[in-house]
Amino acid sequence: MEKARTVPDSYPLTLNTLLLGCNQKTSREPLMELDEAQILTAIETLQALQLVREVSGARVRRFEHNAQRGLGVPEQSAVLLGVMMLRGAQTAAELRLNCERWYRFADISSVEGFLEEMQDRSEEKGGPLVVKLARAPGAREQRWAHLLCGPVDATQTGQPGTDRSGGAGLSQETQARIERLESDVTLLRATVEQLCSELGLSPPGQSQ
């Protein structure tokens, strides 16, 4: 969902670029260390739920998400869910800021409107997709968490975890620059894969 918006030239994604995106170390909570077998298992599960589909006609297997249609939500809601899946529980203000590269919300009240709509989603449509967490001690705003991985205890404070990526203390400008560099690397790797495929060569790091 992220790469479709941030690196559209390399989208849909190959298995290798999916691996890089899943194991990215910036702007992620929680951090993951997945291997190809785990990603393929996840893809099969998501395909069964009609949330991911394989692109036909490509020489290398490529995959694209179908989250918005599969979940039956508007684009704005899909964007909010995607950012919460990547970065964990966040306030409406944090979500608006972190969604900038995906979708520009007019104001915080617009973000809150879509969040409340997902929280009040009827059981006929599949039930709530997000929950508003209890306010953390000393915090001015409550955080929101997604429910795509199952129920969440709404009494937890939703305080952000320690930045295990080593990014603590980095400015937003520096973090944004790192994200752009990682996106550029993903695009370059995808381009090399495509060229190797067209020339009948194995991508770097793979046996001939």
Salt bridges, closest charged atoms under 4 A:
GLU2 OE1 - LYS3 NZ 3.40
GLU2 OE1 - ARG28 NH2 2.64
GLU29 OE1 - ARG164 NH2 3.56
GLU33 OE2 - LYS25 NZ 2.42
GLU54 OE2 - ARG61 NE 3.17
GLU64 OE2 - ARG53 NE 2.83
GLU94 OE1 - ARG143 NH1 2.34
GLU100 OE1 - ARG104 NE 3.37
GLU173 OE2 - ARG177 NH2 3.70
GLU179 OE2 - ARG87 NH2 3.06
GLU179 OE1 - ARG101 NH1 3.46
